Amino acid sequence: MEHAPFPSDLIQLQADWQRTYAALAAPRPVHTTALRRRLHALSGQLLFHPYWSGPGRLPGARVELRRQARALVRLP
């Protein structure tokens, strides 16, 4: 299914979320409280991004966003 192109700031937000989640999920994370707070803040920014009130309401858009952000984030 076609979707509207994602704004670069939304892709960057998702990439930051994925990096933060990976850091928190590490075997021995450091600064877990700060990481959890950052993850919570990024989740809110992602949820309320203006893109989702317009063309982003198509099924599968969030999955595609995660796929594109994953291409930016090379997790070990």
A tleap script that builds the chain and sets N, CA, C and O, in Angstrom:
source leaprc.protein.ff14SB
mol = sequence {
  NMET GLU HIE ALA PRO PHE PRO SER ASP LEU
  ILE GLN LEU GLN ALA ASP TRP GLN ARG THR
  TYR ALA ALA LEU ALA ALA PRO ARG PRO VAL
  HIE THR THR ALA LEU ARG ARG ARG LEU HIE
  ALA LEU SER GLY GLN LEU LEU PHE HIE PRO
  TYR TRP SER GLY PRO GLY ARG LEU PRO GLY
  ALA ARG VAL GLU LEU ARG ARG GLN ALA ARG
  ALA LEU VAL ARG LEU CPRO
}
set mol.1.N position { 0.830 -1.172 0.000 }
set mol.1.CA position { 0.000 0.000 0.000 }
set mol.1.C position { 0.878 1.239 0.000 }
set mol.1.O position { 1.858 1.308 0.742 }
set mol.2.N position { 0.541 2.200 -0.810 }
set mol.2.CA position { 1.279 3.458 -0.911 }
set mol.2.C position { 1.015 4.312 0.322 }
set mol.2.O position { -0.077 4.288 0.889 }
set mol.3.N position { 2.015 5.053 0.720 }
set mol.3.CA position { 1.834 5.997 1.817 }
set mol.3.C position { 2.513 7.297 1.442 }
set mol.3.O position { 3.381 7.327 0.569 }
set mol.4.N position { 2.119 8.362 2.098 }
set mol.4.CA position { 2.756 9.650 1.864 }
set mol.4.C position { 4.182 9.585 2.397 }
set mol.4.O position { 4.439 8.896 3.383 }
set mol.5.N position { 5.105 10.287 1.765 }
set mol.5.CA position { 6.490 10.256 2.256 }
set mol.5.C position { 6.564 10.812 3.679 }
set mol.5.O position { 5.871 11.766 4.030 }
set mol.6.N position { 7.407 10.200 4.471 }
set mol.6.CA position { 7.560 10.638 5.853 }
set mol.6.C position { 8.447 11.873 5.916 }
set mol.6.O position { 9.436 11.960 5.188 }
set mol.7.N position { 8.106 12.835 6.781 }
set mol.7.CA position { 9.008 13.976 6.973 }
set mol.7.C position { 10.296 13.496 7.646 }
set mol.7.O position { 10.281 12.549 8.432 }
set mol.8.N position { 11.381 14.148 7.335 }
set mol.8.CA position { 12.678 13.715 7.867 }
set mol.8.C position { 12.723 13.794 9.393 }
set mol.8.O position { 13.371 12.965 10.031 }
set mol.9.N position { 12.045 14.776 9.985 }
set mol.9.CA position { 12.074 14.864 11.443 }
set mol.9.C position { 11.354 13.682 12.094 }
set mol.9.O position { 11.736 13.260 13.186 }
set mol.10.N position { 10.336 13.151 11.454 }
set mol.10.CA position { 9.623 11.989 11.984 }
set mol.10.C position { 10.502 10.738 11.900 }
set mol.10.O position { 10.534 9.938 12.834 }
set mol.11.N position { 11.200 10.573 10.804 }
set mol.11.CA position { 12.116 9.433 10.667 }
set mol.11.C position { 13.227 9.532 11.710 }
set mol.11.O position { 13.616 8.530 12.310 }
set mol.12.N position { 13.735 10.750 11.920 }
set mol.12.CA position { 14.796 10.939 12.916 }
set mol.12.C position { 14.280 10.660 14.323 }
set mol.12.O position { 14.995 10.072 15.135 }
set mol.13.N position { 13.057 11.070 14.621 }
set mol.13.CA position { 12.454 10.768 15.924 }
set mol.13.C position { 12.370 9.260 16.153 }
set mol.13.O position { 12.714 8.762 17.224 }
set mol.14.N position { 11.911 8.550 15.134 }
set mol.14.CA position { 11.789 7.088 15.258 }
set mol.14.C position { 13.167 6.449 15.422 }
set mol.14.O position { 13.324 5.511 16.203 }
set mol.15.N position { 14.160 6.946 14.696 }
set mol.15.CA position { 15.522 6.418 14.828 }
set mol.15.C position { 16.063 6.676 16.233 }
set mol.15.O position { 16.706 5.804 16.819 }
set mol.16.N position { 15.806 7.870 16.777 }
set mol.16.CA position { 16.240 8.177 18.147 }
set mol.16.C position { 15.544 7.258 19.149 }
set mol.16.O position { 16.160 6.793 20.109 }
set mol.17.N position { 14.251 7.000 18.917 }
set mol.17.CA position { 13.507 6.089 19.791 }
set mol.17.C position { 14.139 4.699 19.765 }
set mol.17.O position { 14.326 4.079 20.812 }
set mol.18.N position { 14.464 4.214 18.578 }
set mol.18.CA position { 15.049 2.881 18.438 }
set mol.18.C position { 16.432 2.798 19.099 }
set mol.18.O position { 16.761 1.789 19.722 }
set mol.19.N position { 17.238 3.855 18.962 }
set mol.19.CA position { 18.555 3.871 19.614 }
set mol.19.C position { 18.404 3.858 21.137 }
set mol.19.O position { 19.118 3.137 21.835 }
set mol.20.N position { 17.472 4.659 21.640 }
set mol.20.CA position { 17.248 4.729 23.081 }
set mol.20.C position { 16.743 3.398 23.614 }
set mol.20.O position { 17.191 2.938 24.665 }
set mol.21.N position { 15.819 2.781 22.900 }
set mol.21.CA position { 15.290 1.477 23.309 }
set mol.21.C position { 16.405 0.437 23.335 }
set mol.21.O position { 16.486 -0.370 24.261 }
set mol.22.N position { 17.258 0.455 22.323 }
set mol.22.CA position { 18.373 -0.500 22.268 }
set mol.22.C position { 19.329 -0.284 23.437 }
set mol.22.O position { 19.826 -1.249 24.017 }
set mol.23.N position { 19.589 0.971 23.785 }
set mol.23.CA position { 20.476 1.257 24.918 }
set mol.23.C position { 19.860 0.769 26.225 }
set mol.23.O position { 20.563 0.260 27.099 }
set mol.24.N position { 18.553 0.925 26.352 }
set mol.24.CA position { 17.866 0.472 27.559 }
set mol.24.C position { 17.797 -1.055 27.622 }
set mol.24.O position { 17.811 -1.628 28.712 }
set mol.25.N position { 17.722 -1.704 26.485 }
set mol.25.CA position { 17.624 -3.161 26.434 }
set mol.25.C position { 18.980 -3.850 26.484 }
set mol.25.O position { 19.049 -5.079 26.461 }
set mol.26.N position { 20.052 -3.081 26.552 }
set mol.26.CA position { 21.395 -3.651 26.626 }
set mol.26.C position { 21.522 -4.501 27.895 }
set mol.26.O position { 20.783 -4.288 28.856 }
set mol.27.N position { 22.444 -5.451 27.905 }
set mol.27.CA position { 22.590 -6.330 29.069 }
set mol.27.C position { 22.812 -5.586 30.395 }
set mol.27.O position { 22.245 -5.973 31.417 }
set mol.28.N position { 23.615 -4.541 30.388 }
set mol.28.CA position { 23.867 -3.778 31.606 }
set mol.28.C position { 23.750 -2.295 31.287 }
set mol.28.O position { 24.765 -1.607 31.183 }
set mol.29.N position { 22.533 -1.792 31.131 }
set mol.29.CA position { 22.373 -0.386 30.748 }
set mol.29.C position { 22.851 0.566 31.846 }
set mol.29.O position { 22.757 0.276 33.039 }
set mol.30.N position { 23.356 1.689 31.407 }
set mol.30.CA position { 23.816 2.734 32.313 }
set mol.30.C position { 22.794 3.865 32.247 }
set mol.30.O position { 22.257 4.157 31.179 }
set mol.31.N position { 22.529 4.492 33.370 }
set mol.31.CA position { 21.581 5.621 33.439 }
set mol.31.C position { 20.183 5.193 32.996 }
set mol.31.O position { 19.581 5.834 32.135 }
set mol.32.N position { 19.676 4.133 33.572 }
set mol.32.CA position { 18.386 3.599 33.137 }
set mol.32.C position { 17.243 4.587 33.335 }
set mol.32.O position { 16.328 4.636 32.513 }
set mol.33.N position { 17.275 5.369 34.399 }
set mol.33.CA position { 16.195 6.335 34.626 }
set mol.33.C position { 16.177 7.372 33.518 }
set mol.33.O position { 15.110 7.701 33.000 }
set mol.34.N position { 17.326 7.886 33.150 }
set mol.34.CA position { 17.399 8.880 32.073 }
set mol.34.C position { 16.948 8.275 30.744 }
set mol.34.O position { 16.258 8.930 29.963 }
set mol.35.N position { 17.335 7.039 30.492 }
set mol.35.CA position { 16.922 6.372 29.258 }
set mol.35.C position { 15.409 6.165 29.217 }
set mol.35.O position { 14.781 6.380 28.180 }
set mol.36.N position { 14.823 5.746 30.346 }
set mol.36.CA position { 13.369 5.557 30.389 }
set mol.36.C position { 12.633 6.871 30.175 }
set mol.36.O position { 11.628 6.919 29.466 }
set mol.37.N position { 13.134 7.932 30.786 }
set mol.37.CA position { 12.511 9.253 30.599 }
set mol.37.C position { 12.608 9.707 29.148 }
set mol.37.O position { 11.654 10.245 28.587 }
set mol.38.N position { 13.766 9.483 28.554 }
set mol.38.CA position { 13.941 9.868 27.138 }
set mol.38.C position { 13.011 9.049 26.244 }
set mol.38.O position { 12.394 9.592 25.327 }
set mol.39.N position { 12.910 7.756 26.507 }
set mol.39.CA position { 12.028 6.898 25.722 }
set mol.39.C position { 10.572 7.360 25.848 }
set mol.39.O position { 9.833 7.377 24.863 }
set mol.40.N position { 10.175 7.725 27.046 }
set mol.40.CA position { 8.817 8.216 27.273 }
set mol.40.C position { 8.571 9.519 26.508 }
set mol.40.O position { 7.527 9.676 25.875 }
set mol.41.N position { 9.520 10.446 26.562 }
set mol.41.CA position { 9.385 11.722 25.854 }
set mol.41.C position { 9.330 11.510 24.336 }
set mol.41.O position { 8.512 12.119 23.648 }
set mol.42.N position { 10.202 10.648 23.826 }
set mol.42.CA position { 10.209 10.377 22.384 }
set mol.42.C position { 8.915 9.696 21.948 }
set mol.42.O position { 8.407 9.966 20.860 }
set mol.43.N position { 8.382 8.816 22.790 }
set mol.43.CA position { 7.122 8.144 22.461 }
set mol.43.C position { 5.997 9.157 22.307 }
set mol.43.O position { 5.184 9.056 21.388 }
set mol.44.N position { 5.952 10.128 23.201 }
set mol.44.CA position { 4.937 11.175 23.109 }
set mol.44.C position { 5.096 12.023 21.855 }
set mol.44.O position { 4.111 12.362 21.199 }
set mol.45.N position { 6.326 12.362 21.528 }
set mol.45.CA position { 6.573 13.151 20.320 }
set mol.45.C position { 6.167 12.383 19.070 }
set mol.45.O position { 5.599 12.953 18.138 }
set mol.46.N position { 6.458 11.095 19.055 }
set mol.46.CA position { 6.061 10.264 17.911 }
set mol.46.C position { 4.543 10.160 17.801 }
set mol.46.O position { 3.982 10.295 16.714 }
set mol.47.N position { 3.894 9.923 18.913 }
set mol.47.CA position { 2.450 9.738 18.922 }
set mol.47.C position { 1.703 10.980 18.454 }
set mol.47.O position { 0.725 10.877 17.713 }
set mol.48.N position { 2.159 12.148 18.881 }
set mol.48.CA position { 1.447 13.380 18.580 }
set mol.48.C position { 2.071 14.181 17.438 }
set mol.48.O position { 1.787 15.371 17.295 }
set mol.49.N position { 2.906 13.554 16.634 }
set mol.49.CA position { 3.490 14.250 15.480 }
set mol.49.C position { 2.367 14.618 14.513 }
set mol.49.O position { 1.466 13.811 14.288 }
set mol.50.N position { 2.402 15.822 13.937 }
set mol.50.CA position { 1.331 16.259 13.031 }
set mol.50.C position { 1.114 15.356 11.820 }
set mol.50.O position { 0.029 15.357 11.238 }
set mol.51.N position { 2.107 14.605 11.442 }
set mol.51.CA position { 1.978 13.722 10.281 }
set mol.51.C position { 0.826 12.740 10.457 }
set mol.51.O position { 0.124 12.422 9.498 }
set mol.52.N position { 0.633 12.257 11.692 }
set mol.52.CA position { -0.385 11.235 11.933 }
set mol.52.C position { -1.811 11.773 11.824 }
set mol.52.O position { -2.750 10.985 11.711 }
set mol.53.N position { -1.994 13.077 11.854 }
set mol.53.CA position { -3.348 13.626 11.710 }
set mol.53.C position { -3.724 13.809 10.245 }
set mol.53.O position { -4.861 14.166 9.939 }
set mol.54.N position { -2.789 13.571 9.347 }
set mol.54.CA position { -3.064 13.735 7.924 }
set mol.54.C position { -2.872 12.444 7.158 }
set mol.54.O position { -3.625 11.489 7.348 }
set mol.55.N position { -1.877 12.407 6.298 }
set mol.55.CA position { -1.692 11.252 5.415 }
set mol.55.C position { -1.186 9.999 6.112 }
set mol.55.O position { -1.215 8.921 5.520 }
set mol.56.N position { -0.733 10.108 7.329 }
set mol.56.CA position { -0.142 8.971 8.008 }
set mol.56.C position { -1.124 7.993 8.608 }
set mol.56.O position { -0.708 7.047 9.276 }
set mol.57.N position { -2.401 8.184 8.396 }
set mol.57.CA position { -3.401 7.321 9.020 }
set mol.57.C position { -3.622 6.025 8.246 }
set mol.57.O position { -4.496 5.238 8.607 }
set mol.58.N position { -2.867 5.796 7.215 }
set mol.58.CA position { -3.013 4.572 6.428 }
set mol.58.C position { -2.483 3.364 7.195 }
set mol.58.O position { -1.526 3.480 7.961 }
set mol.59.N position { -3.100 2.218 6.990 }
set mol.59.CA position { -2.594 1.002 7.649 }
set mol.59.C position { -1.163 0.708 7.201 }
set mol.59.O position { -0.826 0.846 6.025 }
set mol.60.N position { -0.362 0.316 8.123 }
set mol.60.CA position { 1.007 -0.057 7.797 }
set mol.60.C position { 1.991 1.101 7.766 }
set mol.60.O position { 3.185 0.882 7.565 }
set mol.61.N position { 1.523 2.328 7.959 }
set mol.61.CA position { 2.428 3.479 7.891 }
set mol.61.C position { 3.459 3.437 9.013 }
set mol.61.O position { 4.632 3.744 8.795 }
set mol.62.N position { 3.030 3.062 10.196 }
set mol.62.CA position { 3.972 3.013 11.324 }
set mol.62.C position { 5.021 1.916 11.132 }
set mol.62.O position { 6.174 2.071 11.535 }
set mol.63.N position { 4.616 0.829 10.524 }
set mol.63.CA position { 5.567 -0.253 10.240 }
set mol.63.C position { 6.607 0.234 9.235 }
set mol.63.O position { 7.801 -0.018 9.394 }
set mol.64.N position { 6.154 0.917 8.221 }
set mol.64.CA position { 7.066 1.456 7.212 }
set mol.64.C position { 7.998 2.498 7.825 }
set mol.64.O position { 9.177 2.563 7.476 }
set mol.65.N position { 7.474 3.306 8.730 }
set mol.65.CA position { 8.310 4.293 9.416 }
set mol.65.C position { 9.419 3.598 10.191 }
set mol.65.O position { 10.577 4.013 10.124 }
set mol.66.N position { 9.078 2.547 10.925 }
set mol.66.CA position { 10.102 1.812 11.677 }
set mol.66.C position { 11.132 1.192 10.738 }
set mol.66.O position { 12.322 1.166 11.051 }
set mol.67.N position { 10.682 0.694 9.594 }
set mol.67.CA position { 11.613 0.094 8.635 }
set mol.67.C position { 12.589 1.135 8.110 }
set mol.67.O position { 13.789 0.874 8.020 }
set mol.68.N position { 12.077 2.319 7.761 }
set mol.68.CA position { 12.953 3.368 7.241 }
set mol.68.C position { 13.916 3.883 8.311 }
set mol.68.O position { 15.078 4.171 8.025 }
set mol.69.N position { 13.425 3.994 9.538 }
set mol.69.CA position { 14.301 4.451 10.625 }
set mol.69.C position { 15.371 3.406 10.926 }
set mol.69.O position { 16.510 3.751 11.241 }
set mol.70.N position { 15.006 2.132 10.828 }
set mol.70.CA position { 15.966 1.048 11.068 }
set mol.70.C position { 17.124 1.127 10.070 }
set mol.70.O position { 18.255 0.771 10.399 }
set mol.71.N position { 16.840 1.590 8.862 }
set mol.71.CA position { 17.895 1.742 7.863 }
set mol.71.C position { 18.912 2.804 8.296 }
set mol.71.O position { 20.084 2.728 7.926 }
set mol.72.N position { 18.463 3.799 9.085 }
set mol.72.CA position { 19.379 4.814 9.600 }
set mol.72.C position { 20.173 4.315 10.807 }
set mol.72.O position { 21.322 4.705 11.015 }
set mol.73.N position { 19.547 3.454 11.590 }
set mol.73.CA position { 20.133 2.971 12.838 }
set mol.73.C position { 20.739 1.601 12.582 }
set mol.73.O position { 20.021 0.638 12.314 }
set mol.74.N position { 22.012 1.518 12.662 }
set mol.74.CA position { 22.694 0.232 12.515 }
set mol.74.C position { 22.996 -0.297 13.900 }
set mol.74.O position { 24.055 -0.028 14.466 }
set mol.75.N position { 22.042 -1.060 14.446 }
set mol.75.CA position { 22.206 -1.598 15.783 }
set mol.75.C position { 23.072 -2.846 15.731 }
set mol.75.O position { 22.975 -3.636 14.792 }
set mol.76.N position { 23.930 -3.025 16.749 }
set mol.76.CA position { 24.790 -4.212 16.774 }
set mol.76.C position { 24.009 -5.485 16.994 }
set mol.76.O position { 24.593 -6.568 17.040 }
savepdb mol mol.pdb
quit
